[in-house]
C-alpha cells in the first residue's frame, strides 16, 4: 500500500514553476528521504503535501486521503514539525496548542 502517492504535482509562483510535475510513491514502512539542492522545490512540495499550499495541477494522496478534496483527513493523519517556530508569542502555551489542534482537526 502506498502511504504517499504523488502524480505530476506542480506549483507555480507568478511566472516561475517551482515544482514541475513531480511524481513519487512511498510504501508503508519505507524510509524515504527527500533530497535536493536549495531552490529545487523540496519545501514547496512538503508544504503541498501538508496542505499548507494548494498544488496548481497534479494529484496526491496521503494515507489514502486526496490532498485537495480531503484536507482534513490528510491533516489528521500526519505530523508536521516546522523549521521555524510557528508559535504565537501573544498566546499562552495552552492557547497555542488549542489553535494548532483546531487547524488540524485534532479532537480535544
Secondary structure, 3 states (H helix, E strand, C coil): CEEEEEEEEEEEECCEEEEEEEEEEEECCCCCCCCCCCCCCHHHHHHHHCCCCCCCEEEEEECCEECCCCHHHHHHCCCCCCCCCCCCCCCCHHHHHHHHHHHCCCCC
